[in-house]
Amino acid sequence: MKIGLSCNALKYSGGLERYAIEVTRGLVAAGIKLAVFGRAFDPKLPESRLVEPHRINVSFLPGKWRDEWFSRRLSAMRRDAKVDVLIGCNRVEASEIAICGGTHLGFLSATGRRPSFFDRRQIALERRQYRRARFVVAHSPQMRDELRHLYGVDDAKIRVLYPPVDNGRFSPVASDERRALRKRFGFADDEVVLLFPSSSHERKGLPLIEEALRDLDLPVVVAVAGRPPERTSRRLRYIGYVNTIEEGYRAADYTILASSYEPFGLVGVESVMCGTPVILSSNIGCHDVIAREAKLVFEANDAGSLRSILARAVSDARRERPPMPAFSRDAVLYDPGLGHHVSDLLELADQACGWP
């Protein structure tokens, strides 16, 4: 059985690109000779040198037409590459195993947007992918519900498999190393630091966080990692693009997300695995897999609810917490290991092989 994997690009970019890299690494480690189809391959990425690469050029097309062109070209190219089972990490019709990290209809509904002409084309492509796939892998129960209720996918073909996290990279450190990290990032001892990792500030809820902080007389600092915010202030600090985001997690008191649409929210799991609790809006998909004592939850899109939670967060931060290793060990309620996730995918691939 020859396995193929489709992704927008084999390089660090969005969440599904990161997922594709992790799965690529795991499949190769499991002894699979893997064909990868993508728009681009990062030559510096070790995984790019471990696979049979098939580049599908879409650069000559306007951005909104690229998904459909990619999907059509892939259908022909997988036959030439003699792929038996294809794992689709982007919108492609030819995948036996479709990975769902979020849906376009779910996004539009959560953000209150009316679908445009191109939105409708993307939704139609998603519908074809889910209809033709043997299995649809949902990264959270929230995704399963969207697939069932918004797309009419039969529950019998949906499998909830939470995404893997590198537990070697995302792990706690001793208290002296944490103090050194706080000093390096410029965090004062008397500040309660909320790490906000984001490249899409509006969707991730920065305006709501700013509203909640307004007139709040607490020693809270929001440290933005990623794209620069439009403005900074005494309470809102930009710490740059942090390649080693695990060090940001370890240095902060909390990680915060207030997203309007967050199908899973991998940063929540990564943070608690580093020993740092999270502040999450109630609509974020990773709630099911983070222990109650490792999170503070506020009502989505409610600045007053967030303001109350921030006051509690400051109070909790001043109390003595369990050591980071003990905290992180019990904070995640599933096995985030890559080997476990890849084993589940290979089991689905065995069932899908030869499926008409």
N, C-alpha and C positions, 0 to 999 in steps of 0.2 A: 504494500500500500504506500503510495506516494502522497504526501501531504503538502498542500500549498497554503500560504497565508497572504491575505490581501490587506493592505493598509494604505492610508494616504501617503505616508512616507516613513521609511525606516530611519528616523532621526528623532531626537528629543524635541517635542513640540507640544501638542495638546495631550490630554489624558489618554485617549485611545492610541496615540502614537507611542506613548510610554508603555502602555499595556502590550502593544504589539512587540516592542523590544523585549520585554520580560518574557513573553510567551515564546518568542524566537529563541531566546537563550535557554529556556527550559526544554523546548522540543529538541534542540541540538544536543543538549546534555543527556537527553533520554535516548540518543542514538538515531534520531530521525534525520533523514536527508530532506531538507526543507527547501521548497521553492517559494520565494517571496516576490509578490507583485506590488509595486509602489510607484508613485510619481517621482520620488527621489530617494537616494541612498547616501547616507553620510559616510564617506570613505574612512573617516577617523573612528567610526563606531566599530568596535570589535565584532559585533553581531553581523555587520554587513559583509565581513570576510568569511563568515561561517555558513553562508546560505548560497543557493542558486538564485541570483538576482534577475528579475525581469522588470525593466523600467517601462512604464507606460507614460509617454509624453503627452501632457495636456497643456503645456505652457502657451501654445499658440491660440488657445481658446479663451474667451472671457470667463472670469471666475465662476459665474453661476451656471455655466454649461459643462463644467469639467466633470462633475460626478457622473452624469449620464454617459459621457464619452468614455470615461474610465471603465465603467461597468460593461459597456458594449465591447471594448477592446479586450477586456479581461476574459470574457466568455470565449473568445477565439484563442487567446494566448494560452489559457489553461489546457486546452486540448493539445496544442503543440507541445506543451511541457509535460504532457501525460500525467496530469494531476488527478488522483482518484478522489480525494476529499479536500475541499477548500474551506478554510476558516476565514470568514469575512469580518475584518475589523473596521470596515467602512461600508458605505452604501453600494453594494454590488449584488446583482441578481444571481450570480453563479455560485453562491456559497451554500454548501450543505449545512455548515454550522455558522449561523449569523450571530455575531456578538453585538449585544445591545447595551451600550453605556449611557443611553439617553435617546429620546425620540423627538422628532421635530414638532409633532403635534403637542406633545407634553410641554415643550419649551414655549410654544406659542400660547398655549392655555395659561401657563404659569405667569407669563409676562404680559398677558392681555393684548397681544398683537393679533391683528387680523391677517390671515394668510394672503400673501401676494401671489402673482403668477408663478414666480420661481419657487416660493414656498410650496405651492401645490404640486409642482413637479418633483420636488424633493420628497414630499410625503408619498406621492405615487410610487417613486422608486423604492422607498422604504417598504411600502405595502407589498410590492413585487418580491422584494428580498425575503420578507418574512413568510409570504405565501409559499415560495418555492423551496425554502430551506427545510431540511429534515429536522433540525433542532434550532431553537433560538435561545441563546444564553443570555439571561438577564443578570446584570451585576447587583441587583437588589430586588427585594419584594416590591418596592415602588415601581421599578421597571416592569416587573411581571404584570402588575395591575394596569399600567399604561398599555402594554402590549395586548392585554385581553380586552380592555374596555375601549381604547381609542382605535385599535387596529383590528380587533376581532380575531386575534391569534388564538388558536386552540390551546388550552392550558396543557394538554397532553404533550405538546412539542416544546414547551418552555422548560428550561432548567435554570434555576437560580444558582449561580456560581459566583461567589464574591471574588473580587480581583485580588491577585497576589501582591504582597509587599515584601521587599527585600529586608528580612529581619537581621541581616548582617549590617546593612547600612543604617537602618532605622532602629536604633537601640539606645538605651540610656547610658549616661556617663556618671562618674563619681562627682560628688559635690564640689571638689576643688577645681575640676575641669569645667564644671558648669559656671562657677564664679569667674574663671578665666574667660570663658566665652561671653559672658555678660559684659565684662570689661572691654573685650575686643569690639563688641557691637555698640558700646557706649551707653549701656543700660545702667542706670544708677541703682544702688541697693534699695532705696526707698520707693522706687517706681514699680508699679504693677504693669508688666509689659504684655500686651496682646499682639501676637504675631498675626499679620494678615497677608498670607501669600496669595498673590493675584496678578493676573495679566488682563483681567476683564472686570474693572472695579465696580461698575454699575451693576452687572449681573451678580457679582459676589457680595453686593450689599454695602459698599463703602458709604454711600449717601445716608443710609439708615444708621450706620454706626456713628457717623459724624453728628447726625441729629440727636442720637441718644447721649452723646458726650457733651452736647451743648448745655452750658449752665450746670454741669455736673461737677460738684466740688470734691473730686476724688483724685488720688495720685495715679491716674491711669494714662498710659501712653500706648497708642496704636502704632506698631512698627510695620510699615508696608514693605513687603519684599516682592520684587517683580517689576512691573511697569510703574513708572513714576506717577504719583497722583497729581491732579491739576494744581493742588495747593498743599502746603504743609502748615503746621501750627505748633503751638506748645504741646498739644495733645496728639498731633498726627505727624509722625516722623518717617522719612523715607530712608531705608537702609540699603537700597540698591538691589540689583539683581543678584540673588544669593544662589550660586551654583550648588553649594553644599547646604541645601535647605535643612538637612537634619541638624546642622549646628544652630540654625535659627530656632528650630523647635526646642532644642535643649536649653538655649539661653533664655527663652521666654517663660513667663508665668502661665500663659494660656495661648492657645491658637483659636482664632475667631473666624467664623463664616456666617454670613447673614444673607445667603444667596436667595434670589428669586426663583431659581431653578437649579437644583443640584441632585442629579439622579443617584449618585453615591456619595462623593465627597471624600476622595482618597486622602486628602490632607488630614482629615480627622483621625483616620487610622494611623497614618504615619506619625502624627503628633503624639498620640498616647503610647505608641510603641517606643517613642523616645523618652517617655516619662512625663510628658506635659499634657495636662488636661485640656479639654476643648470647651468652647462656648459656641453653641450651634443653634440656628433657627430650627423650628420644629418640622420644617418641610424637607430637611436634608436626609438623603437615603441611607446614610451609614449609621443612623441611630440604632438599628437592630443589632449591630455588631460591636457597639461600644458599651462597656459596663456603666451602670448608673452612676457609680461613684467617680467615674472618669470624665463626666460631662456636666455642663450646666446648659439648660435648654430654655429658650424664650420663644414666644409666639412669633411666627413669621410675619414680616412686614409691620411689626408693632414696636415703635421706638420706646414707648412706655414700658413694655415688658422687658425689652433689652436693658433699659436704664435700671430696672430693679435687679436684674441678673448681674449687672456690672457692680452694683453695690454689694451684692452677695459675694461676687468673685474677689473683691478687695478684702472682704472680711475673711474668706477662706484662705487667701494667699498669705495672710498674716499668721495663720495657725500653722503649726508644724505638720508637714505631710509625711507619708511613708517615703522611704528612700526610692529613688527613681527605678532601680531594678525591680523592686517588689511591686511598685505601682504598675509598671509596663507589663509585667508578667500576667496580671489578671485583667488588664484593661480591654483586651480584644476577645470577642466571643466566638471566633472561628479560627481555623488553622490558616494563617496567611501565607504559608510556605509555598514557594513556586512549584516545587515538586508535586505537592498535593493537587494544586490547580491543574497542572499539565497532565497528571494522571487521569483526572476527570475528563479533560478534553480528549485524550486519547481513547478513553472508553466510548465517548460519543462518536469519535471518528470511526472506530471499529463498527459500531452499529450503523453509521451512515454509509460506509463503503459498499458500493454496489446498489445502494438504494435508488430506485428509478426516479 
